[in-house]
């Protein structure tokens, strides 16, 4: 039971860390969006002479935004994997408890048989 509680707490801690990471990534995404908006405004002013530079900056900003979104998706996938691992750990702990109970019943039956034979 302590092992299950420790595993569950560790999984919960990891899940919280992932949620915190996702929150930070969402904040980064908002900052990237704002930066993209600001860059777009400045680029519109220079559009007549800086068309190629604007396209390059837009590509960079899109890449940055995509990287943030991809990292967020990976973190969410990792959180789902941790939840699955936590479920597996719970099943393993439950199976161990079943095996211990079965072993105790067998020991008790053997002790009763020995007492009856004596």
Secondary structure as the mmCIF struct_conf table of DSSP 4:
data_model
#
loop_
_struct_conf.conf_type_id
_struct_conf.id
_struct_conf.beg_label_comp_id
_struct_conf.beg_label_asym_id
_struct_conf.beg_label_seq_id
_struct_conf.end_label_comp_id
_struct_conf.end_label_asym_id
_struct_conf.end_label_seq_id
HELX_RH_AL_P HELX_RH_AL_P1 UNK A 2 UNK A 45
TURN_TY1_P TURN_TY1_P1 UNK A 46 UNK A 49
HELX_RH_AL_P HELX_RH_AL_P2 UNK A 51 UNK A 117
#
